[in-house]
Amino acid sequence: MKKVECILRTGCLEPMISAVEQLDISGLNITQIVGYGSQKGANETQVYRGVEYTIKLKEKFKVEMVVNDEKVDDVVSTIIKVARTNQVGDGKIFIYPIEQAIRIRTGEQGQAAV
């Protein structure tokens, strides 16, 4: 089993969810995050109550899913196909090994728990 974690633009979330559902992925977790990578943030200047300030962080989503080893390549290529705009800030994909998974309710272990 592998954990596939990706950081995406906000506009790519719904299309990515629909695309991975077609691969029979049984679940995922989504976290709304802010940060910056090589684009070094937006550096947008805004005014709030008469005070000018700079926004350096971009809103993104972090999506995490645990998948069978044989589905990893399909999941990764699907994410890339949906999320790629060929512009700086498209995101990143990280893949981690999962040693064990346990379903708390039933005690099932391994792939059965996912």
TILUMRO-116149 format. One record per residue (C-alpha): residue in three letters; x, y, z. Coordinates in steps of 0.2 Angstrom, whole numbers, padded with zeros to 4 digits, always signed. Example, Ala and Ser with C-alpha at 12.3 -4.5 7.8 and 13.67 -1.06 7.14 Angstrom:
<sites>
ala+0062-0022+0039
ser+0068-0005+0036
</sites>
This chain:
<sites>
met+0000+0000+0000
lys+0005+0018-0003
lys-0001+0035+0002
val-0003+0047-0012
glu-0003+0065-0006
cys-0005+0079-0018
ile-0006+0098-0016
leu-0017+0106-0029
arg-0024+0122-0035
thr-0041+0126-0028
gly-0050+0125-0045
cys-0043+0107-0048
leu-0051+0099-0033
glu-0068+0093-0040
pro-0061+0087-0057
met-0048+0077-0048
ile-0060+0069-0036
ser-0072+0064-0050
ala-0057+0057-0060
val-0050+0046-0046
glu-0067+0040-0041
gln-0067+0032-0059
leu-0052+0022-0053
asp-0062+0014-0039
ile-0053+0024-0025
ser-0063+0020-0009
gly-0059+0036+0001
leu-0048+0051+0002
asn-0045+0066+0015
ile-0044+0084+0010
thr-0036+0098+0019
gln-0037+0116+0015
ile-0020+0124+0016
val-0010+0140+0012
gly+0008+0141+0007
tyr+0020+0144-0007
gly+0032+0135-0017
ser+0043+0140-0032
gln+0031+0154-0036
lys+0035+0162-0019
gly+0018+0167-0016
ala+0006+0179-0024
asn+0014+0195-0017
glu-0003+0204-0020
thr-0006+0220-0011
gln-0023+0223-0004
val-0030+0236+0008
tyr-0040+0232+0023
arg-0048+0246+0033
gly-0036+0258+0026
val-0020+0248+0029
glu-0011+0241+0015
tyr-0004+0223+0017
thr+0005+0210+0006
ile-0002+0192+0004
lys+0012+0180+0001
leu+0003+0164+0003
lys-0008+0155-0010
glu-0023+0144-0005
lys-0022+0126-0010
phe-0029+0109-0006
lys-0019+0094+0001
val-0027+0078-0004
glu-0022+0061+0004
met-0027+0044-0001
val-0021+0026+0002
val-0021+0015-0013
asn-0015-0003-0018
asp+0003-0003-0025
glu-0004-0008-0042
lys-0015+0008-0043
val-0002+0021-0039
asp+0004+0024-0057
asp-0015+0026-0063
val-0019+0038-0048
val-0003+0048-0051
ser-0006+0050-0070
thr-0024+0054-0067
ile-0020+0068-0055
ile-0007+0075-0067
lys-0019+0074-0082
val-0032+0084-0072
ala-0021+0096-0062
arg-0008+0101-0075
thr-0010+0119-0082
asn+0008+0121-0087
gln+0010+0136-0075
val+0020+0138-0060
gly+0010+0133-0045
asp+0002+0117-0052
gly+0006+0108-0036
lys+0016+0092-0031
ile+0013+0074-0028
phe+0021+0064-0014
ile+0021+0045-0012
tyr+0024+0036+0004
pro+0025+0018+0009
ile+0012+0012+0021
glu+0017-0002+0033
gln+0000-0006+0040
ala-0018+0000+0040
ile-0031-0005+0054
arg-0049-0002+0053
ile-0054+0003+0071
arg-0072-0002+0070
thr-0069-0020+0064
gly-0050-0023+0068
glu-0047-0028+0049
gln-0029-0025+0044
gly-0020-0022+0028
gln-0029-0019+0012
ala-0045-0025+0019
ala-0045-0010+0031
val-0043+0003+0017
</sites>
